[in-house]
Each structure stands twice: as structure tokens, then as C-alpha cells.
Amino acid sequence: MTRQWQLTGTRLLTAAALGALLAGCTSMPWDSTPFYNSAPSRPTTLSTVPVPAGFYRVNPGDTIAGIASAYGRRPQEIASWNGLAANSPVNPGQVLRVSPPMASGSVVTPPVGVAPNGTPTPATPPTASTGPQQGVLQWPLRGPILKTFAPGKSNGIVIGGRPGDPVKAAATGRVVYAGSGIEAYGPLIIIKHDDSLITAYGQNSQLLVKEGDAVAQGQTIGEVGVDSRGVASIQFEVRQNGQPVDPLTWLPKSGG
């Protein structure tokens, strides 16, 4: 009788372990990453205040040269706009201007509570965008829309193409996921653009970037693959504040 209970207990533990494993296989990278959750996982601090257009918050490992390359600028320009030398080190959390100041020749302090040297300032944090902005994103692939966005039914759109066609970054940002750990998405790339907006590119045949890479808008990040039915396409998703939104409200109307 004791042996029978032991066998029963072993089966139950095995079943529980398999259930947990399967549940893990269906989770998305943004489900386990605090940034992608709609509810804040930590108090708002200077490092979590959204950065407005024209500015960039430094990540670990960044350099002025690398940031300039991602934004199509020269290191001397980035340095000049922020009152720095071109070879100056930058610190994680530091906010840099990456587009020309409105007043020519002037250095503008980032309006996000962080001075160019990383020291907190009493500046008023900006208000993050709350709605879609038509044309902010670029089409990652030119092709027919095979599947449209439907709230509660689909998280994005499917764009048709040809196997091997280049998949391009919809906007400048940093790669926060690049891998094949989610079967439903195939080889997947996720790019963080700011503290409220991310894009995801699924069903690639090849991934040409890795996690941590800074990418520029229009840069080739992957190649089109085929889905389980043999249709060449990519899955494209946009998430704002952790929630799926219709990509077509962010893309130029003339695309597709």
C-alpha cells in the first residue's frame, strides 16, 4: 500500500512539473520582463521617466560613437549638443540629446531631470505620448497585409513577402530580445524604442541582430521566413505601455 502511494505521488509530481514546463513555453518575453507589463513593477524614478523625442537614455555598454551610429549622426555632433568631448565616457541612465537643438549652437539640458553629467536636476518630467502617432514607425516589410489586428483575437498584423526579403527596424531603438524560444513566433526580435513603445518581428528565417544591439530606423535586422503553412511572411506587433495596439495606426498609410 505504501509503495502504491509512493508511485501515485511520483506521478502527480511529474504531471505538475510537465504542466509548469508547458506553461513556461507559452509565455512571451515581455510577460517576464517588467518593462512590458502595463502595471509599474517599481516606483517611478529618474531612470524610469520617459525620454522625449530627440533624446536618448544611455544603457550599460553604450558609447558616444555607438549612439551616434545608431542615430545616423557623427560622434562630434552628439558630443557638441551635450557639451561633451567626442571621447567622453557616458554613464547608464544619463540622457543625451541626439537631434539638433532648436537654437543653433546652444546646449540644451535634457528635460527629464538628468543633466548631461548624470546629476539629477529639478527639471519637470515630460508627459509620455498616450495615443498612436501615424507615421512614427516605418514599414518593416513591403508586402500585402495577410492578417489584420483584431483586439482580443490577434496581437498584431501579418505582412506577406518573399523568403529572404530584408526585415527592417520600424524605428530607432535597442534590441531587448532576439531568439527562437517562442514556438508560435519562430525566430523573434523585439526592439525597445522608448519607455512606452516596443515593436516585435516574428517568423524570421534569420536574425541579423542580437540582444543589446542599438539599431537605426530602416536597418535590416532579419530575413523573412515561412510560417507553418509555408507562407512567406512576418508577424509584426506594436505594444504601447505593455498593451498590443494596431500597428496600422503607427505606420505610414502608403505602406504595406
Secondary structure, DSSP 8 states (H G I E B T S, - for coil): -HHHHHHHHHHHHHHHHHHHHHHHHT--GGGSSGGG-SS-SS---TTTS---TTEEE--TT--HHHHHHHTT--HHHHHHHTT--TT----TT-EEE-S--SSTT-----TTTB-TTS-B----------S--TTSS--SS-S-EEE---TTT-SEEEEE--TT-EEE-SSSEEEEEEES--GGG-SEEEEE-SSSEEEEEESEEEE---TT-EE-TT-EEEEEEE-TTS-EEEEEEEEETTEEE-GGGTS-TT--
